[in-house]
Every structure is written in structure tokens, then in C-alpha cells.
Amino acid sequence: MEKQFQTTLDTIYLLKEGEVSAKSPSNIALIKYWGKKKNQIPTNSSISYTLTNSFTETTLKFTPKQEDGFDVKVYLEGEFKESFAPKIITFFERITAYIPFLEQYSFEVHTSNSFPHSSGIASSASGMSAMALCLVEIEKQLGAKLSEDKALEKASFLARLGSGSACRSVYKGLVEWGGNNFIKGSSDLYGTKFPDEEIHDVFKTFHDTILLIHEGEKSVSSTVGHNLMNGHPYAERRFDEANENLQKLIPILKSGDVKAFGELVEHEALTLHAMMMMSNPAFILMKPNTVAALDKLWEFRRETGNQLYFTLDAGANVHLLYPAEDAEAIEIFIENELKQFCQSGKYIKDKVNF
């Protein structure tokens, strides 16, 4: 099934030294996946918004070498990060069957984020997506014949093997990942851009303001959290519910029903964290200020009727989702009432990328 992504060395020629660059956005899932099978296959379908202002820019420099094995140096914001190389090498080991020239070059990875590192934005998604786009570009320069669509599909496939959610960051807009029988072209192997014509205009201009409740490392990594879904007493029902919720979301996206959208997305976010709290061992990634911010948000919505909703990733930070038409009043509320819950009083204003 993955043979479509393989390139043999006899179809390419080696280049001298060079460099390629790519820019890839982070994304925030609306319907969450939590739990993985072997080879980064999701246990349920998911869908995410691609963001505009939260992105990673990566330049990949390469020079030919003679020795066997992988040779990678990583620089973050211009600073050499020796500890980052093992993650890239693990990624290379997973994809070497599909990118056969990896051992024939020494690589320098120069990467930077538009957002603070460890700010709770999915830097692994944007970072691995940018890396995958760079590798596909090198492959094209080496002679591989890939159309634009097939190049993006292969980049999404490769990115998934680095970080599951990274496969969704290759595309703009709403991106689905996970094979199912209700979205045409869906796959466990790569992300699929959800058709823009099936999305009401109100959802194409949504804002996403990220409250930076906690900027440090999480107490439990996403990898560990995914693994704790193995043997989880509620895992199978959760996987089914996520797929059911995605099916419910499809007509909502078309109708433009913001209230139904927000209620479903909030339910998904809280269910994700409920799964964490019911794991064995249990863990909690929300912080007291996460809960305080949600309480304040719900109070504001009840009192004003403004269409402000939230989602949570696997961490303490809060993504505030709201339509452009309500942005002015909501952003005053964020500054006056929600900023107090942010570590160092910081939040990031973003919006969806269509």
C-alpha cells in the first residue's frame, strides 16, 4: 500500500551540495485523535484547522558524503542543538525506504518558529511538515517526477512518520486524517484537504487566539499519552465517538451553524482530557488557570451571546475560536479578562489559513 511513495535510486541522480527551504503552519485539531497503531496509524479519524501566523520555517542544507549512516546537525533559531539530532535520525530511519538518498548526504537543518518554543503550539507538526516538504523538494531536484498534488501527498505521508498530526500541516484550510467510509479520499497514510466548497464562509475567517497558560514542557508527553490508550477501558468507545463526531461536523461545516460547531468542538476537547484523567496511570495536563479561563469564557458567552468557543490540545493552553464578525468584542474581553490567566500575560493572536 505504501509502495506508491517509494523512489528507487536508479531513477535519480546525485546533486552536488545545495539547500532547499519550506514554510509550514501549525494546526489545531477540532476532532481529536488520541491513540496510535503501529507505524503512526491513527486509531480514529481527525480534522484540524491550519493556522496562519503560527508556522515553522526550515532550510535544509545538504552535501554529498561517502560514509554509511545518517549525518544530521540541527540549528534552532541559529543555535546548534545537539539534542535535536536523534529525533531527526529516528525520522530518517522511518522514511529511508521512501527517500533513498538520505545516507548519501550530510544534512544541516536550520529551523525557526514564528512562536515561542515550548509555547504549547504544535511545533512538532509544523516542524516535521516543513522537513518533509524540504525532502520532497530535494527528491524532485534529483529527478523524481511528481505532480504538485502528488508531491504534497508524499510530503504528508512522510510528515506523518515524524509526527502524526504533521500530516495535516501540509495543506491549508481544514484537513482530515484517518481512513473512513464517509469522506472521499480519506486515508490513514496521509492527510486529505477537506473541500473548501463544503465549508460555509463563516468558518473560513475564524480567529484562533491561543492563551499561553503554561509555556514549559508537559508533565506527560503526547507519545506517552497515546500509548496509554492501549488497554484503556474507554478507548474503543472513544475511537467510535470521534468518528461519529466527525460525521456530525460535516453538515455543520456546510450549514454555517456556529453554535453547533462550537458545542461539538468543546465536547471533543474535554473528552480528550477526560481520556487522560481515566488512563492508568492517570494524568492531568490542564492547569488551574486553564479551568479558570474556561469558566470565565462560559460566563461571558452566557451574558453576552458572543460566539466564543474553545478547544484544547494535549496541554494546558487554550485555543479560543470565534468568527470574524464577533472578533472586536471578543478581543477586548480577552485582553481585559482572560489575559490574567496567561503565564507572563502572553497570548498569541492567530486565524485560520484558507
FENKA-V823778 format. One record per residue. RES is the residue in one letter. PSI is psi in radians with two decimals (* if undefined). BURIAL is + if it has 16 or more other C-alpha atoms within 10 Angstrom, else -. D_CENTER is the distance of its C-alpha to the mean C-alpha in whole Angstrom. Layout:
BEGIN
RES/PSI/BURIAL/D_CENTER
RES/PSI/BURIAL/D_CENTER
END
This chain:
BEGIN
M/-0.60/-/24
E/0.00/-/22
K/-0.44/-/25
Q/-0.34/-/24
F/0.04/+/22
Q/2.45/-/24
T/2.22/+/26
T/2.63/-/30
L/-0.44/-/31
D/-0.08/-/34
T/-0.02/-/32
I/2.87/+/31
Y/2.65/-/33
L/2.42/-/32
L/2.80/-/32
K/-3.03/-/33
E/2.68/-/31
G/-3.00/-/28
E/2.62/-/25
V/2.78/+/22
S/2.67/+/19
A/2.66/+/16
K/2.25/+/14
S/2.39/+/10
P/2.79/+/8
S/3.00/+/5
N/2.79/+/4
I/2.13/+/6
A/2.41/+/7
L/-0.84/+/11
I/2.13/+/12
K/2.61/+/11
Y/2.39/+/11
W/1.76/+/13
G/2.36/+/15
K/2.60/+/15
K/-3.06/-/18
K/2.58/-/19
N/0.63/-/17
Q/0.62/+/14
I/2.27/+/15
P/2.63/+/13
T/-0.23/+/16
N/2.88/+/15
S/2.71/+/14
S/2.89/+/11
I/2.50/+/10
S/2.72/+/8
Y/2.31/+/9
T/2.38/+/8
L/2.93/+/10
T/-0.90/+/13
N/-0.20/+/14
S/1.80/+/11
F/2.89/+/11
T/2.37/+/12
E/2.26/+/15
T/2.34/+/16
T/2.26/+/20
L/1.96/+/21
K/2.46/+/24
F/2.47/+/26
T/2.45/-/30
P/2.60/+/32
K/2.91/-/33
Q/-0.53/-/36
E/2.63/-/35
D/2.82/-/33
G/3.02/-/29
F/2.47/+/26
D/1.91/+/27
V/2.33/+/24
K/2.41/+/24
V/2.33/+/21
Y/2.15/+/21
L/2.14/-/19
E/0.61/-/21
G/-0.07/-/24
E/2.24/-/24
F/2.26/-/25
K/1.57/-/22
E/-0.59/-/24
S/-0.25/-/22
F/-0.40/-/19
A/-0.75/+/21
P/-0.64/-/21
K/-0.70/-/17
I/-0.69/+/17
I/-0.71/+/20
T/-0.73/-/19
F/-0.81/+/16
F/-0.69/+/19
E/-0.63/+/21
R/-0.52/-/19
I/0.05/+/19
T/-0.45/-/23
A/-0.36/+/24
Y/-0.33/+/22
I/1.46/+/22
P/-0.10/+/26
F/0.08/+/27
L/-0.61/+/25
E/-0.08/+/28
Q/0.00/+/30
Y/2.64/+/28
S/2.41/+/28
F/2.45/+/24
E/2.16/+/24
V/2.06/+/20
H/1.97/+/20
T/2.62/+/17
S/2.64/+/16
N/2.60/+/14
S/-0.12/-/15
F/2.77/+/14
P/2.39/-/16
H/2.48/+/15
S/0.51/-/14
S/0.02/+/14
G/0.00/+/12
I/2.57/+/9
A/1.41/+/6
S/-0.47/+/8
S/-0.61/+/7
A/-0.89/+/4
S/-0.63/+/7
G/-0.84/+/9
M/-0.57/+/9
S/-0.79/+/9
A/-0.72/+/12
M/-0.79/+/14
A/-0.70/+/14
L/-0.67/+/15
C/-0.79/+/17
L/-0.68/+/19
V/-0.62/+/19
E/-0.73/+/21
I/-0.76/+/23
E/-0.71/+/24
K/-0.70/-/25
Q/-0.48/-/27
L/-0.09/+/29
G/-0.03/-/30
A/2.41/+/27
K/1.73/-/28
L/2.25/-/24
S/2.93/-/24
E/-0.76/-/21
D/-0.77/-/20
K/-0.55/-/20
A/-0.74/+/19
L/-0.70/+/16
E/-0.75/+/16
K/-0.69/+/17
A/-0.70/+/14
S/-0.74/+/11
F/-0.83/+/14
L/-0.78/+/14
A/-0.67/+/10
R/-0.61/+/10
L/-0.23/+/13
G/-0.76/+/11
S/2.12/+/8
G/-0.93/+/8
S/-0.23/+/4
A/-0.45/+/5
C/-0.38/+/7
R/-0.29/+/6
S/-0.09/+/6
V/-0.47/+/9
Y/2.76/+/11
K/2.96/+/12
G/-2.52/+/12
L/2.30/+/11
V/2.24/+/10
E/2.57/+/11
W/2.28/+/11
G/2.18/+/14
G/2.35/+/17
N/3.06/-/20
N/0.25/-/23
F/-0.07/-/22
I/2.08/+/20
K/2.29/-/21
G/0.05/-/20
S/2.62/+/17
S/2.60/+/16
D/-0.28/+/15
L/-0.39/+/15
Y/2.88/+/12
G/2.73/+/11
T/2.18/+/13
K/2.17/+/14
F/2.36/+/15
P/2.21/-/19
D/-0.58/-/19
E/-0.22/-/23
E/0.15/-/22
I/2.19/+/20
H/2.58/+/23
D/-0.53/-/23
V/-0.55/+/22
F/-0.12/+/19
K/-0.11/+/18
T/0.36/+/19
F/2.55/+/17
H/2.67/+/17
D/1.78/+/14
T/2.24/+/16
I/1.99/+/14
L/2.05/+/17
L/1.38/+/17
I/-0.70/+/19
H/2.14/+/19
E/-0.07/+/18
G/-3.10/-/19
E/2.59/-/17
K/2.63/+/16
S/-0.46/-/20
V/2.19/-/18
S/2.78/-/15
S/-0.64/-/12
T/-0.81/-/14
V/-0.74/-/17
G/-0.77/+/16
H/-0.78/+/15
N/-0.52/-/18
L/-0.15/+/20
M/-0.27/+/19
N/2.06/-/22
G/0.04/-/25
H/2.33/+/24
P/-0.38/-/26
Y/0.21/-/24
A/-0.89/+/22
E/-0.70/-/23
R/-0.65/-/24
R/-0.77/+/20
F/-0.75/+/19
D/-0.74/-/21
E/-0.68/+/21
A/-0.76/+/17
N/-0.68/+/18
E/-0.72/-/21
N/-0.63/+/19
L/-0.70/+/17
Q/-0.68/-/20
K/-0.59/-/22
L/-0.53/+/19
I/-0.92/+/20
P/-0.50/-/23
I/-0.75/+/22
L/-0.63/+/20
K/-0.61/+/23
S/-0.47/+/25
G/0.34/-/24
D/1.65/-/25
V/-0.66/+/23
K/-0.83/-/24
A/-0.67/-/23
F/-0.91/+/20
G/-0.74/+/20
E/-0.69/-/21
L/-0.74/+/19
V/-0.71/+/16
E/-0.74/+/18
H/-0.75/-/19
E/-0.78/+/16
A/-0.79/+/15
L/-0.56/-/18
T/-0.71/+/18
L/-0.84/+/15
H/-0.49/+/17
A/-0.67/-/21
M/-0.66/+/19
M/-0.76/+/19
M/-0.33/-/22
M/0.14/+/24
S/2.94/+/23
N/1.80/-/26
P/2.65/-/26
A/2.67/-/24
F/2.73/+/22
I/2.15/+/21
L/-0.32/+/18
M/2.63/+/19
K/2.87/-/22
P/-0.67/-/25
N/-0.37/+/24
T/-0.88/+/21
V/-0.70/-/23
A/-0.71/-/26
A/-0.70/+/23
L/-0.72/+/23
D/-0.78/-/26
K/-0.68/-/27
L/-0.85/+/25
W/-0.68/-/26
E/-0.78/-/30
F/-0.75/+/29
R/-0.72/-/28
R/-0.72/-/31
E/-0.54/-/33
T/-0.41/-/32
G/0.02/-/30
N/2.54/+/28
Q/1.20/+/24
L/2.15/+/22
Y/3.05/+/20
F/2.80/+/17
T/2.84/+/14
L/2.41/+/13
D/-2.93/+/10
A/1.23/+/11
G/-2.96/+/13
A/-0.31/+/16
N/2.67/+/15
V/2.22/+/15
H/2.03/+/13
L/2.12/+/16
L/2.27/+/16
Y/2.62/+/20
P/2.71/+/21
A/-0.57/+/23
E/-0.42/-/26
D/0.11/-/26
A/-0.72/+/24
E/-0.91/-/27
A/-0.70/-/29
I/-0.69/+/25
E/-0.49/+/25
I/-0.75/-/28
F/-0.73/-/27
I/-0.82/+/24
E/-0.71/-/26
N/-0.53/-/29
E/-0.55/-/28
L/-0.42/+/25
K/-0.54/+/25
Q/-0.38/+/27
F/-0.09/+/24
C/2.44/+/22
Q/2.25/+/23
S/0.29/-/25
G/0.46/-/25
K/2.43/+/21
Y/2.85/+/19
I/2.19/+/17
K/2.18/-/17
D/3.10/+/15
K/2.92/+/15
V/2.74/+/13
N/1.79/+/13
F/*/-/16
END
